[in-house]
Amino acid sequence: MAIKNIFANSTLAKYATVIRATPREVIFNKQLLLSTLLYATASMPLTWDQGSSSVVPELPGFQNQFGFSNSDADQLRYFVSIVYLGAGAGALLSFFINDRIGRLWSWRLYITIWIIGQLVATSAPGLTGLYAARIVSGLGIGSLTVTGTMSIVEIAPAEIRGLLAVWFSVAMCLSSVCAVFTVYGVYIHVSTSRLQYQIVWFSPCIFFFLLIIASFFLSESPRWLWLVGRHDDAISTLVKIRGLPVDHPRVRSELNDIQEAIRKESEAFGGSRSQILGVLRETFTVPGNLRRVQQTLISYALAQLSGANSITSYFVPILKLLGSAGGNTHSLFLAGMYSMSKFFFTLIASFFFVDALGRRGSLFVGAGLQMISDIYIGVYLKYKQAGTASDASSQAALALIFFHALGYAVGLFVLPYVFGGELWPNRIRSFGGALSQCFHWLFFFAMNFAVPSLLSSTNNWGAFLFFAGWCFLAICYVFFMVPETSGLSVEEIDDLFRGSWFNAYKVTRRTEATTLEAEDLEHVAYVCLVEDPTTKRHQPRNYLEILEERVAYLEGVLAQENQAGAIPGSLHQVGLQYAESQTTTPSATLSFTQEHLSPSRWGTADEGRDEVGNLAAKVGMLSLAAGAEPHYLGASSTFAFSRVINSALLQAVPRRAPDTHNGHHDTRPLPAPCLLPDYESCVKLSDAYFREIHSQYPFLHEPTFRLWEAKLMPSEMTDMSQFEPAALFFLYMVYAIGALLLPRVGYDPKQLYASAQLFVDEVLKLENLEVIQAYLCYAVYSLRSPAGTSVWRLSGLALRQCIEFGYHRHVNVMGMASTSTPLRTELRKRAFWCAWTVDTMAATILGRPLALQYQMVDCEYPMDIDDMYISDYGILGTVRSPHEPPTSMTKALHAFRVRCLLGRIHASLYSDIHQSNPSQPAYQARVDELRKELEDWRASIPPRVPHQGEMLSMFSYDEWFDFSYSDTILHFYRGQLTDLKGTSSDKTFLECMQAAENICHGYRRQLLGKSTTYTWGALHTVFMAGLTYLHCLWSSAAVRGRVRQDVVSSTCTDCTIVLVLIAQWNDAAAPYRDIFEALATRTMTMLVDKGAETPTALDFAPQADSLDSENFSQWISDITEGGMADGLGDLLNGLVGEMPAMDQDTLP
């Protein structure tokens, strides 16, 4: 079991876990992998030259052409080493090119330079031309080693950045293998001539020419694109190489990291990346950057001093020292096998060491293996020279050469290139890479030039002990000065280079869960999570203590259950406790959510019409929030028009004085607050919110929210003290609303809502935009919750706060454009339009006056642009044009427009008491004008795009605009339908009947058997449509003559089904269902009875026993208990028991 645990908790297992946890689209992204392969080929010219230059001098054709001799060490060292002078110069010059033309064009340019050098070498007539060609090739080689690793690091995801960066080294080894075996092949199969070496140098040019063509189909570095201001290209490129949508949290977070890093660097150092003095000052005067300089330079130096490249460059002479060379054929074959072994060793390092064991672990292992190999080879050569070495020890020495290659591949071969690409900040990455590569190649030249002298001056064996000593120093250097960078983003690495240079061994890698002592936290509510080894759940360290306190609290609540009084003493006593410094009292916290109910007062009237209006106002108590408000409802409210279904409403109806059954406060405590959900559940809940709610009410900024959410990741320190109270409030509220949308996730929305209450006072103190956003969060929660605070009240609070801040006016009028960031300006506009449209919707449903008339608003609509393109530093993208695909704002903007139109209908046709008579010509003119605007709105409905994920709200469906159109039609003509003077035409009745039918059928299609959640707005829309449908049947002979009974039955059934579903969601909606079902049944009876040749009013009156009086009384009781006004029972008795035909003279 212990061994199993060791393997389960090993770094290899953790590496595999990280890979599995990363989205598959990120790891197996074709564009990412192909682009990485392209940039990795930047290393191939180097090792093609290394692999060929060490063995090409053995070719007879080369020796004959250039007068080379195997015994001339000086000729060999110049030929091998001179290319690295050009490489050093090319690496340094690349700084002036990389950031100007980009990574892709730099790669193409440097490959072209190398090809030119190869072609010159192929046709060179003598040594002078050959050396010049090798310098030109070196210019390309040095530049390519800068841009290759830098480009890979910039496009690679953090989880596999080390893995992909190693591909650069893998390509090196593959190229070396190909080069050596090409020389081996031409030595065997091509006769002695210039063609032998010309094939070796010309053949790779064809391959790289094809790669240049392929590069036009691959991706540039998004970090470079952002650095030069091409933000749109950067975003589209990042989306392409991550394989994720632009609104994915990972993409948004990475873009924000890039933007923030570049911004900070620019602010700190003048903002001009092209000024060489600024770059030099930043590189050599900032302690963190100076530490980067020493690490990259020393890493490259140690790689050369370990002896690995010297062995590669002088492999055949070293084989002769070991006594294993044999003839030329055997030497070339062993050189090829050595290159192949390095290739496979590098593959092993790529998949098992660089990221799995981390940078430090890989360096320890690699340098240790090299040190052991160097010591053995040095000791062997000493004994061989003394003549006491055995044949077995000679074979072991040859094996240790390959063992040395394994150590080099694991450590100092791979990682200096990784460091050279990943350690530098964005702004100086190009210069840092150029500087380190320039040093690398110059040091490479020096080492290769000096190795023959080193071997001869130390009797050969001393050189290997020299290499072993440097390997030991490399281990010490890594222990003290090389920090672990595995698994960190390029931007996060900056934090590692702060503080002492010699503290690397004190810095531990990030773990999945960080344990902090609970007593060290400022607030107990700020919880650090640890992973339970048995259940793998993340829970507080003092989990048992929290449970005990929770039980004690609940026992106290139960003991006080029968006591009358106010809300329980303190929310601070629940499982999550606030600090003693919090001064918020329960009443202060809950005053925002409590309903201050007051009974309605109803006047009396002598005339029947006034009596009907009073009764209709009582019927209108069926409102948005069940049990919330027995307050005034105007004539345009959903249910007021039902007065005209029954002409018997004109007669006197007994009245009862209203009581105050809803005048008391609910003394039941809120559910206990809870911890935030686990990270995966948080993402599911927030994804549901931003997919379903944010698209309709975009008052939050999703990238900002995702940054808060990213801090909850298990790999981060989960210390909640890093959050501002406002951030915690919005996190809890978004998750509470998400829990309403996704109940199967298993989190109680009421508990999350109660947790948000702990932080609301801190938000309300801000007196700024966040206050409005908080009100809107509450309003959205109430819209979707079976029980919540009055939407009317919440939207009113939000709207009044907007008016106080001047958000309803144009930004130029208020002077906000010059004093606010672009992000805040956009959020102000969004918050205002969300508040105004929610308030308009509530006012329309409840028949109340608008809190703000449309003509008093000149605030422009928000920009039609995705959230990710809006930041404090500017608008990074372009606003959508009408012919472009919709953004995340497009649908919300179109919804704003139709609700503005609805508000104007409400104000123009129903709120003007003196000019709301449908029989007046001016009234009809206003209807015609507004109707034209509605048709224009319908004609401009944006293109429909496929919905990502499960549809959880009606707004997600494409049909939402059709439902809104039909609902607006009903609002247009409700005044005419209910006009007792008969101003409605048959065309109006038929159009309203069709609109109502569309709503009933459409809602049934989208709600029955679907995961779509219910809202009070849906109840209002469907119940209004159902009553309108029945009213048209009772009031118009044209409607009754046009519609078939099976169609009526189907429509009434669909409406009933929807009301049944909503009643299952909340019992308070049951009376709506029962009332409509009873009226629909009576209507169907009327349609059957209309077959009589001469119908009379009596024919259409229901029998006394048509409804069970006990059931009917129960409906009235249920509605009353739900907070409805008195007198509703009398009204419904009149509706159901005394319903004659409204149009009996014209019945067919």
Secondary structure, DSSP 8 states (H G I E B T S, - for coil): -HHHHHHHTSHHHHHHHHHHHS-HHHHT-HHHHHHHHHHHGGGHHHHHHHHHHTTGGG-HHHHHHHT--TT-HHHHHHHHHHHHHHHHHHHHHTHHHHHHHHHHHHHHHHHHHHHHHHHHHHH--SHHHHHHHHHHHHHHHHHHHHHHHHHHHHHS-GGGHHHHHHHHHHHHHHHHHHHHHHHHHHHHHS-SSTHHHHHHHHHHHHHHHHHHHHGGGS---HHHHHHTT-HHHHHHHHHHHHTS-TT-HHHHHHHHHHHHHHHHHHHHTTS-TT-HHHHHHHHHHSHHHHHHHHHHHHHHHHHHHTTHHHHHHTHHHHHHHHT---SHHHHHHHHHHHHHHHHHHHHHHHHHTTTTTHHHHHHHHHHHHHHHHHHHHHHHHHHHHTT---HHHHHHHHHHHHHHHHHHHHTTTTHHHHHHHHSS-GGGHHHHHHHHHHHHHHHHHHHHHHHHHHHHHTTTHHHHHHHHHHHHHHHHHHHHH----TT--TTGGGGGGSS-TT-GGG-----SS----GGGSS-TTS--EEE-TTT--EEETTHHHHHHHHHHHHHHHHHTTTS-SSS-S-GGGSSS---TT----HHHHHTTTS-----------SSHHHHHHHHHHHHTT--SSTTT------TTSTTGGGGGG-GGGGS---------TTSS---S----------HHHHHHHHHHHHHHTTTT---S-HHHHHHHHHTTSTTS---GGGS-HHHHHHHHHHHHHHHHH-GGG---HHHHHHHHHHHHHHHHTT-SHHHHHHHHHHHHHHHHSSS-S-HHHHHHHHHHHHHHHTTTS-HHHHT-TTTS-HHHHHHHHHHHHHHHHHHHHHHHHHT---SS-GGG-------SS-GGGEETTEE-S----TTS---TTHHHHHHHHHHHHHHHHIIIIIS-GGG--TTSHHHHHHHHHHHHHHHHHHHT--------S---SGGGSTTHHHHHHHHHHHHHHHHHHT-TT----HHHHHHHHHHHHHHHHHHHHHHTTS-----HHHHHHHHHHHHHHHHHHHH-HHHHHHS-HHHHHHHHHHHHHHHHHHHHH-GGGHHHHHHHHHHHHHHHHHHHHTTSSS--TGGGS--TTSS-HHHHHHHHHHHHHTT--TTHHHHHHHHHHS---TTGGG--
